[in-house]
């Protein structure tokens, strides 16, 4: 598998939203997301803009041009004691977990 990691682009929003929707609707069985409803495209786009505005990465993993996963980092908490602590989030398209896609983010 030829997975490449690159900076996300506005054109990736629909693919990111589709991947995230799987996690957002499975909150009862999984704790990857605490959203109860999948956010719409504008909300996903706004979240991406917020991450980028704080100079954090927002990356996508692609295979043959298709987005297979995404990852981003953000502030963990706003209190001053956490100012150097970040939270990372990695989401991989359903059916592609366990293939090393998430691992690739750690090298970038």
N, CA, C and O atoms as a GROMACS GRO file, in nm:
protein
  432
    1UNK      N    1   0.085  -0.118   0.000
    1UNK     CA    2   0.000   0.000   0.000
    1UNK      C    3   0.090   0.124   0.000
    1UNK      O    4   0.180   0.135   0.083
    2UNK      N    5   0.065   0.216  -0.092
    2UNK     CA    6   0.146   0.337  -0.102
    2UNK      C    7   0.081   0.454  -0.031
    2UNK      O    8   0.031   0.545  -0.097
    3UNK      N    9   0.081   0.455   0.099
    3UNK     CA   10   0.017   0.561   0.177
    3UNK      C   11   0.109   0.681   0.182
    3UNK      O   12   0.228   0.669   0.209
    4UNK      N   13   0.052   0.798   0.156
    4UNK     CA   14   0.126   0.923   0.170
    4UNK      C   15   0.053   1.013   0.269
    4UNK      O   16  -0.070   1.010   0.279
    5UNK      N   17   0.129   1.090   0.341
    5UNK     CA   18   0.074   1.185   0.439
    5UNK      C   19   0.100   1.325   0.386
    5UNK      O   20   0.211   1.357   0.344
    6UNK      N   21  -0.003   1.408   0.387
    6UNK     CA   22   0.012   1.546   0.341
    6UNK      C   23  -0.078   1.637   0.424
    6UNK      O   24  -0.165   1.591   0.497
    7UNK      N   25  -0.054   1.766   0.411
    7UNK     CA   26  -0.140   1.864   0.475
    7UNK      C   27  -0.280   1.853   0.416
    7UNK      O   28  -0.296   1.833   0.295
    8UNK      N   29  -0.380   1.866   0.498
    8UNK     CA   30  -0.517   1.863   0.448
    8UNK      C   31  -0.545   1.990   0.368
    8UNK      O   32  -0.479   2.092   0.383
    9UNK      N   33  -0.644   1.979   0.283
    9UNK     CA   34  -0.687   2.091   0.200
    9UNK      C   35  -0.838   2.104   0.212
    9UNK      O   36  -0.907   2.011   0.255
   10UNK      N   37  -0.889   2.219   0.173
   10UNK     CA   38  -1.035   2.240   0.176
   10UNK      C   39  -1.107   2.132   0.096
   10UNK      O   40  -1.218   2.092   0.132
   11UNK      N   41  -1.046   2.085  -0.010
   11UNK     CA   42  -1.110   1.985  -0.095
   11UNK      C   43  -1.120   1.848  -0.026
   11UNK      O   44  -1.187   1.758  -0.078
   12UNK      N   45  -1.055   1.831   0.088
   12UNK     CA   46  -1.062   1.706   0.165
   12UNK      C   47  -1.177   1.703   0.264
   12UNK      O   48  -1.202   1.599   0.325
   13UNK      N   49  -1.246   1.814   0.283
   13UNK     CA   50  -1.348   1.826   0.388
   13UNK      C   51  -1.454   1.717   0.377
   13UNK      O   52  -1.489   1.657   0.479
   14UNK      N   53  -1.506   1.690   0.260
   14UNK     CA   54  -1.612   1.588   0.246
   14UNK      C   55  -1.561   1.450   0.287
   14UNK      O   56  -1.631   1.376   0.355
   15UNK      N   57  -1.440   1.415   0.246
   15UNK     CA   58  -1.383   1.285   0.284
   15UNK      C   59  -1.358   1.277   0.434
   15UNK      O   60  -1.385   1.175   0.497
   16UNK      N   61  -1.308   1.386   0.492
   16UNK     CA   62  -1.285   1.391   0.637
   16UNK      C   63  -1.417   1.375   0.710
   16UNK      O   64  -1.426   1.299   0.807
   17UNK      N   65  -1.520   1.447   0.666
   17UNK     CA   66  -1.652   1.439   0.730
   17UNK      C   67  -1.708   1.298   0.722
   17UNK      O   68  -1.767   1.249   0.819
   18UNK      N   69  -1.692   1.231   0.610
   18UNK     CA   70  -1.744   1.095   0.594
   18UNK      C   71  -1.673   0.998   0.688
   18UNK      O   72  -1.737   0.911   0.748
   19UNK      N   73  -1.543   1.013   0.703
   19UNK     CA   74  -1.468   0.927   0.796
   19UNK      C   75  -1.510   0.956   0.939
   19UNK      O   76  -1.535   0.864   1.016
   20UNK      N   77  -1.517   1.084   0.975
   20UNK     CA   78  -1.551   1.121   1.112
   20UNK      C   79  -1.693   1.079   1.148
   20UNK      O   80  -1.720   1.044   1.264
   21UNK      N   81  -1.784   1.082   1.053
   21UNK     CA   82  -1.924   1.048   1.079
   21UNK      C   83  -1.938   0.907   1.135
   21UNK      O   84  -2.024   0.881   1.219
   22UNK      N   85  -1.855   0.816   1.090
   22UNK     CA   86  -1.858   0.679   1.140
   22UNK      C   87  -1.830   0.676   1.290
   22UNK      O   88  -1.896   0.604   1.364
   23UNK      N   89  -1.733   0.755   1.334
   23UNK     CA   90  -1.696   0.760   1.475
   23UNK      C   91  -1.798   0.838   1.557
   23UNK      O   92  -1.827   0.802   1.671
   24UNK      N   93  -1.853   0.944   1.500
   24UNK     CA   94  -1.949   1.028   1.573
   24UNK      C   95  -2.079   0.954   1.600
   24UNK      O   96  -2.144   0.980   1.702
   25UNK      N   97  -2.117   0.864   1.514
   25UNK     CA   98  -2.242   0.791   1.534
   25UNK      C   99  -2.224   0.665   1.618
   25UNK      O  100  -2.323   0.598   1.649
   26UNK      N  101  -2.102   0.632   1.653
   26UNK     CA  102  -2.078   0.510   1.731
   26UNK      C  103  -2.038   0.542   1.875
   26UNK      O  104  -1.969   0.461   1.939
   27UNK      N  105  -2.078   0.656   1.927
   27UNK     CA  106  -2.037   0.698   2.061
   27UNK      C  107  -2.080   0.598   2.169
   27UNK      O  108  -2.015   0.590   2.274
   28UNK      N  109  -2.185   0.526   2.146
   28UNK     CA  110  -2.230   0.428   2.246
   28UNK      C  111  -2.133   0.311   2.255
   28UNK      O  112  -2.109   0.259   2.364
   29UNK      N  113  -2.077   0.270   2.143
   29UNK     CA  114  -1.987   0.154   2.141
   29UNK      C  115  -1.840   0.192   2.140
   29UNK      O  116  -1.755   0.106   2.160
   30UNK      N  117  -1.808   0.317   2.117
   30UNK     CA  118  -1.670   0.359   2.098
   30UNK      C  119  -1.653   0.498   2.159
   30UNK      O  120  -1.746   0.578   2.157
   31UNK      N  121  -1.536   0.526   2.211
   31UNK     CA  122  -1.513   0.658   2.270
   31UNK      C  123  -1.417   0.742   2.188
   31UNK      O  124  -1.357   0.836   2.241
   32UNK      N  125  -1.402   0.712   2.061
   32UNK     CA  126  -1.313   0.792   1.975
   32UNK      C  127  -1.367   0.934   1.959
   32UNK      O  128  -1.288   1.028   1.943
   33UNK      N  129  -1.496   0.951   1.963
   33UNK     CA  130  -1.559   1.082   1.949
   33UNK      C  131  -1.670   1.094   2.052
   33UNK      O  132  -1.737   0.996   2.084
   34UNK      N  133  -1.687   1.214   2.103
   34UNK     CA  134  -1.797   1.236   2.197
   34UNK      C  135  -1.911   1.314   2.131
   34UNK      O  136  -2.000   1.362   2.200
   35UNK      N  137  -1.908   1.325   2.001
   35UNK     CA  138  -2.022   1.382   1.928
   35UNK      C  139  -2.131   1.275   1.919
   35UNK      O  140  -2.102   1.157   1.898
   36UNK      N  141  -2.254   1.316   1.935
   36UNK     CA  142  -2.366   1.223   1.921
   36UNK      C  143  -2.422   1.223   1.780
   36UNK      O  144  -2.483   1.125   1.737
   37UNK      N  145  -2.401   1.331   1.709
   37UNK     CA  146  -2.446   1.345   1.570
   37UNK      C  147  -2.325   1.386   1.486
   37UNK      O  148  -2.241   1.464   1.532
   38UNK      N  149  -2.315   1.334   1.366
   38UNK     CA  150  -2.204   1.376   1.280
   38UNK      C  151  -2.216   1.525   1.247
   38UNK      O  152  -2.323   1.570   1.209
   39UNK      N  153  -2.108   1.600   1.261
   39UNK     CA  154  -2.113   1.742   1.225
   39UNK      C  155  -2.127   1.758   1.073
   39UNK      O  156  -2.083   1.673   0.996
   40UNK      N  157  -2.189   1.867   1.032
   40UNK     CA  158  -2.204   1.892   0.889
   40UNK      C  159  -2.071   1.941   0.831
   40UNK      O  160  -1.974   1.964   0.904
   41UNK      N  161  -2.068   1.957   0.699
   41UNK     CA  162  -1.944   1.996   0.632
   41UNK      C  163  -1.889   2.130   0.681
   41UNK      O  164  -1.768   2.145   0.697
   42UNK      N  165  -1.977   2.225   0.704
   42UNK     CA  166  -1.931   2.356   0.752
   42UNK      C  167  -1.866   2.344   0.890
   42UNK      O  168  -1.766   2.410   0.916
   43UNK      N  169  -1.922   2.263   0.977
   43UNK     CA  170  -1.864   2.244   1.111
   43UNK      C  171  -1.726   2.177   1.100
   43UNK      O  172  -1.632   2.217   1.169
   44UNK      N  173  -1.714   2.077   1.014
   44UNK     CA  174  -1.584   2.012   0.994
   44UNK      C  175  -1.484   2.113   0.939
   44UNK      O  176  -1.369   2.118   0.984
   45UNK      N  177  -1.526   2.193   0.843
   45UNK     CA  178  -1.438   2.295   0.786
   45UNK      C  179  -1.396   2.396   0.892
   45UNK      O  180  -1.280   2.438   0.895
   46UNK      N  181  -1.490   2.436   0.979
   46UNK     CA  182  -1.458   2.533   1.084
   46UNK      C  183  -1.360   2.472   1.185
   46UNK      O  184  -1.268   2.540   1.229
   47UNK      N  185  -1.379   2.347   1.222
   47UNK     CA  186  -1.287   2.280   1.314
   47UNK      C  187  -1.147   2.277   1.254
   47UNK      O  188  -1.048   2.300   1.324
   48UNK      N  189  -1.139   2.247   1.125
   48UNK     CA  190  -1.009   2.244   1.057
   48UNK      C  191  -0.946   2.383   1.059
   48UNK      O  192  -0.827   2.396   1.088
   49UNK      N  193  -1.023   2.485   1.028
   49UNK     CA  194  -0.969   2.622   1.030
   49UNK      C  195  -0.920   2.660   1.169
   49UNK      O  196  -0.815   2.723   1.182
   50UNK      N  197  -0.993   2.621   1.273
   50UNK     CA  198  -0.951   2.650   1.411
   50UNK      C  199  -0.818   2.585   1.444
   50UNK      O  200  -0.730   2.648   1.502
   51UNK      N  201  -0.803   2.458   1.405
   51UNK     CA  202  -0.678   2.387   1.430
   51UNK      C  203  -0.562   2.456   1.359
   51UNK      O  204  -0.458   2.482   1.419
   52UNK      N  205  -0.582   2.486   1.231
   52UNK     CA  206  -0.476   2.549   1.152
   52UNK      C  207  -0.444   2.689   1.201
   52UNK      O  208  -0.328   2.731   1.195
   53UNK      N  209  -0.543   2.763   1.248
   53UNK     CA  210  -0.519   2.900   1.296
   53UNK      C  211  -0.429   2.903   1.419
   53UNK      O  212  -0.365   3.005   1.448
   54UNK      N  213  -0.425   2.792   1.491
   54UNK     CA  214  -0.340   2.782   1.610
   54UNK      C  215  -0.205   2.718   1.579
   54UNK      O  216  -0.128   2.684   1.669
   55UNK      N  217  -0.178   2.702   1.449
   55UNK     CA  218  -0.051   2.646   1.400
   55UNK      C  219  -0.032   2.500   1.435
   55UNK      O  220   0.082   2.453   1.445
   56UNK      N  221  -0.141   2.428   1.453
   56UNK     CA  222  -0.134   2.284   1.475
   56UNK      C  223  -0.150   2.214   1.340
   56UNK      O  224  -0.206   2.271   1.246
   57UNK      N  225  -0.102   2.091   1.329
   57UNK     CA  226  -0.116   2.018   1.203
   57UNK      C  227  -0.256   1.961   1.184
   57UNK      O  228  -0.325   1.927   1.281
   58UNK      N  229  -0.296   1.952   1.060
   58UNK     CA  230  -0.420   1.883   1.021
   58UNK      C  231  -0.385   1.808   0.894
   58UNK      O  232  -0.382   1.865   0.785
   59UNK      N  233  -0.358   1.679   0.908
   59UNK     CA  234  -0.303   1.597   0.800
   59UNK      C  235  -0.404   1.496   0.748
   59UNK      O  236  -0.499   1.460   0.817
   60UNK      N  237  -0.382   1.452   0.626
   60UNK     CA  238  -0.461   1.342   0.570
   60UNK      C  239  -0.366   1.234   0.520
   60UNK      O  240  -0.254   1.262   0.475
   61UNK      N  241  -0.412   1.110   0.528
   61UNK     CA  242  -0.341   0.996   0.471
   61UNK      C  243  -0.413   0.958   0.343
   61UNK      O  244  -0.534   0.941   0.343
   62UNK      N  245  -0.338   0.946   0.234
   62UNK     CA  246  -0.396   0.915   0.105
   62UNK      C  247  -0.334   0.789   0.048
   62UNK      O  248  -0.216   0.760   0.068
   63UNK      N  249  -0.416   0.715  -0.024
   63UNK     CA  250  -0.370   0.600  -0.099
   63UNK      C  251  -0.433   0.611  -0.237
   63UNK      O  252  -0.555   0.608  -0.251
   64UNK      N  253  -0.349   0.623  -0.338
   64UNK     CA  254  -0.396   0.639  -0.476
   64UNK      C  255  -0.493   0.757  -0.489
   64UNK      O  256  -0.592   0.748  -0.561
   65UNK      N  257  -0.464   0.865  -0.419
   65UNK     CA  258  -0.542   0.986  -0.428
   65UNK      C  259  -0.665   0.992  -0.339
   65UNK      O  260  -0.728   1.097  -0.329
   66UNK      N  261  -0.702   0.882  -0.275
   66UNK     CA  262  -0.819   0.880  -0.187
   66UNK      C  263  -0.778   0.901  -0.042
   66UNK      O  264  -0.679   0.844   0.004
   67UNK      N  265  -0.855   0.982   0.029
   67UNK     CA  266  -0.828   1.006   0.170
   67UNK      C  267  -0.872   0.884   0.250
   67UNK      O  268  -0.990   0.846   0.247
   68UNK      N  269  -0.778   0.822   0.320
   68UNK     CA  270  -0.804   0.702   0.399
   68UNK      C  271  -0.810   0.731   0.549
   68UNK      O  272  -0.855   0.648   0.628
   69UNK      N  273  -0.764   0.849   0.588
   69UNK     CA  274  -0.764   0.886   0.729
   69UNK      C  275  -0.721   1.029   0.745
   69UNK      O  276  -0.675   1.093   0.650
   70UNK      N  277  -0.737   1.080   0.865
   70UNK     CA  278  -0.692   1.215   0.895
   70UNK      C  279  -0.648   1.223   1.040
   70UNK      O  280  -0.688   1.143   1.124
   71UNK      N  281  -0.565   1.321   1.067
   71UNK     CA  282  -0.513   1.342   1.202
   71UNK      C  283  -0.495   1.490   1.226
   71UNK      O  284  -0.465   1.567   1.134
   72UNK      N  285  -0.515   1.530   1.350
   72UNK     CA  286  -0.492   1.670   1.386
   72UNK      C  287  -0.449   1.676   1.532
   72UNK      O  288  -0.464   1.581   1.608
   73UNK      N  289  -0.396   1.790   1.568
   73UNK     CA  290  -0.357   1.814   1.707
   73UNK      C  291  -0.425   1.943   1.752
   73UNK      O  292  -0.459   2.028   1.670
   74UNK      N  293  -0.444   1.956   1.881
   74UNK     CA  294  -0.506   2.076   1.936
   74UNK      C  295  -0.468   2.088   2.083
   74UNK      O  296  -0.411   1.996   2.142
   75UNK      N  297  -0.501   2.203   2.140
   75UNK     CA  298  -0.478   2.221   2.283
   75UNK      C  299  -0.558   2.118   2.361
   75UNK      O  300  -0.673   2.091   2.330
   76UNK      N  301  -0.495   2.061   2.463
   76UNK     CA  302  -0.564   1.963   2.546
   76UNK      C  303  -0.667   2.031   2.636
   76UNK      O  304  -0.784   1.992   2.639
   77UNK      N  305  -0.624   2.132   2.706
   77UNK     CA  306  -0.712   2.212   2.793
   77UNK      C  307  -0.666   2.357   2.786
   77UNK      O  308  -0.553   2.385   2.747
   78UNK      N  309  -0.752   2.447   2.824
   78UNK     CA  310  -0.719   2.589   2.815
   78UNK      C  311  -0.650   2.644   2.940
   78UNK      O  312  -0.596   2.754   2.936
   79UNK      N  313  -0.653   2.570   3.050
   79UNK     CA  314  -0.590   2.622   3.172
   79UNK      C  315  -0.439   2.632   3.154
   79UNK      O  316  -0.379   2.552   3.084
   80UNK      N  317  -0.380   2.731   3.218
   80UNK     CA  318  -0.239   2.764   3.197
   80UNK      C  319  -0.146   2.645   3.224
   80UNK      O  320  -0.043   2.632   3.157
   81UNK      N  321  -0.178   2.560   3.317
   81UNK     CA  322  -0.093   2.446   3.347
   81UNK      C  323  -0.083   2.346   3.233
   81UNK      O  324   0.008   2.264   3.230
   82UNK      N  325  -0.177   2.352   3.142
   82UNK     CA  326  -0.176   2.261   3.027
   82UNK      C  327  -0.122   2.327   2.900
   82UNK      O  328  -0.136   2.270   2.792
   83UNK      N  329  -0.062   2.445   2.910
   83UNK     CA  330  -0.024   2.522   2.792
   83UNK      C  331   0.073   2.450   2.699
   83UNK      O  332   0.081   2.484   2.581
   84UNK      N  333   0.148   2.352   2.747
   84UNK     CA  334   0.241   2.278   2.662
   84UNK      C  335   0.193   2.137   2.630
   84UNK      O  336   0.268   2.054   2.578
   85UNK      N  337   0.067   2.109   2.660
   85UNK     CA  338   0.012   1.976   2.638
   85UNK      C  339  -0.083   1.981   2.519
   85UNK      O  340  -0.170   2.067   2.512
   86UNK      N  341  -0.065   1.889   2.425
   86UNK     CA  342  -0.155   1.882   2.311
   86UNK      C  343  -0.223   1.746   2.307
   86UNK      O  344  -0.173   1.647   2.361
   87UNK      N  345  -0.336   1.745   2.243
   87UNK     CA  346  -0.410   1.622   2.220
   87UNK      C  347  -0.404   1.591   2.072
   87UNK      O  348  -0.422   1.680   1.989
   88UNK      N  349  -0.379   1.466   2.039
   88UNK     CA  350  -0.382   1.429   1.898
   88UNK      C  351  -0.501   1.339   1.873
   88UNK      O  352  -0.544   1.264   1.960
   89UNK      N  353  -0.554   1.349   1.753
   89UNK     CA  354  -0.668   1.268   1.712
   89UNK      C  355  -0.634   1.206   1.577
   89UNK      O  356  -0.588   1.275   1.486
   90UNK      N  357  -0.657   1.077   1.565
   90UNK     CA  358  -0.632   1.005   1.440
   90UNK      C  359  -0.756   0.923   1.409
   90UNK      O  360  -0.803   0.845   1.492
   91UNK      N  361  -0.809   0.940   1.290
   91UNK     CA  362  -0.928   0.866   1.245
   91UNK      C  363  -0.896   0.799   1.112
   91UNK      O  364  -0.841   0.862   1.021
   92UNK      N  365  -0.929   0.672   1.102
   92UNK     CA  366  -0.900   0.594   0.982
   92UNK      C  367  -1.031   0.542   0.924
   92UNK      O  368  -1.120   0.498   0.998
   93UNK      N  369  -1.041   0.547   0.794
   93UNK     CA  370  -1.162   0.502   0.725
   93UNK      C  371  -1.197   0.359   0.763
   93UNK      O  372  -1.109   0.273   0.776
   94UNK      N  373  -1.325   0.334   0.781
   94UNK     CA  374  -1.373   0.202   0.816
   94UNK      C  375  -1.322   0.098   0.716
   94UNK      O  376  -1.326   0.119   0.595
   95UNK      N  377  -1.274  -0.014   0.770
   95UNK     CA  378  -1.222  -0.120   0.686
   95UNK      C  379  -1.073  -0.110   0.659
   95UNK      O  380  -1.014  -0.202   0.602
   96UNK      N  381  -1.011   0.000   0.699
   96UNK     CA  382  -0.868   0.018   0.675
   96UNK      C  383  -0.787   0.025   0.805
   96UNK      O  384  -0.666   0.049   0.800
   97UNK      N  385  -0.852   0.004   0.920
   97UNK     CA  386  -0.779   0.002   1.046
   97UNK      C  387  -0.688  -0.120   1.047
   97UNK      O  388  -0.716  -0.221   0.982
   98UNK      N  389  -0.579  -0.110   1.122
   98UNK     CA  390  -0.486  -0.221   1.136
   98UNK      C  391  -0.389  -0.238   1.020
   98UNK      O  392  -0.319  -0.339   1.011
   99UNK      N  393  -0.385  -0.141   0.932
   99UNK     CA  394  -0.294  -0.149   0.817
   99UNK      C  395  -0.177  -0.050   0.827
   99UNK      O  396  -0.104  -0.030   0.730
  100UNK      N  397  -0.161   0.011   0.943
  100UNK     CA  398  -0.048   0.102   0.963
  100UNK      C  399  -0.073   0.246   0.923
  100UNK      O  400   0.018   0.328   0.929
  101UNK      N  401  -0.195   0.279   0.882
  101UNK     CA  402  -0.223   0.415   0.840
  101UNK      C  403  -0.202   0.513   0.955
  101UNK      O  404  -0.137   0.616   0.938
  102UNK      N  405  -0.257   0.483   1.072
  102UNK     CA  406  -0.240   0.570   1.188
  102UNK      C  407  -0.095   0.581   1.232
  102UNK      O  408  -0.052   0.687   1.278
  103UNK      N  409  -0.020   0.474   1.219
  103UNK     CA  410   0.120   0.474   1.257
  103UNK      C  411   0.202   0.571   1.173
  103UNK      O  412   0.298   0.630   1.222
  104UNK      N  413   0.165   0.588   1.048
  104UNK     CA  414   0.239   0.676   0.959
  104UNK      C  415   0.240   0.821   1.006
  104UNK      O  416   0.333   0.896   0.974
  105UNK      N  417   0.140   0.862   1.082
  105UNK     CA  418   0.135   1.002   1.129
  105UNK      C  419   0.248   1.032   1.226
  105UNK      O  420   0.294   1.146   1.235
  106UNK      N  421   0.293   0.930   1.299
  106UNK     CA  422   0.396   0.955   1.400
  106UNK      C  423   0.530   0.989   1.339
  106UNK      O  424   0.618   1.038   1.410
  107UNK      N  425   0.549   0.966   1.212
  107UNK     CA  426   0.676   0.997   1.148
  107UNK      C  427   0.676   1.134   1.080
  107UNK      O  428   0.774   1.172   1.017
  108UNK      N  429   0.566   1.207   1.093
  108UNK     CA  430   0.557   1.338   1.028
  108UNK      C  431   0.547   1.450   1.128
  108UNK      O  432   0.539   1.567   1.090
   0.00000   0.00000   0.00000
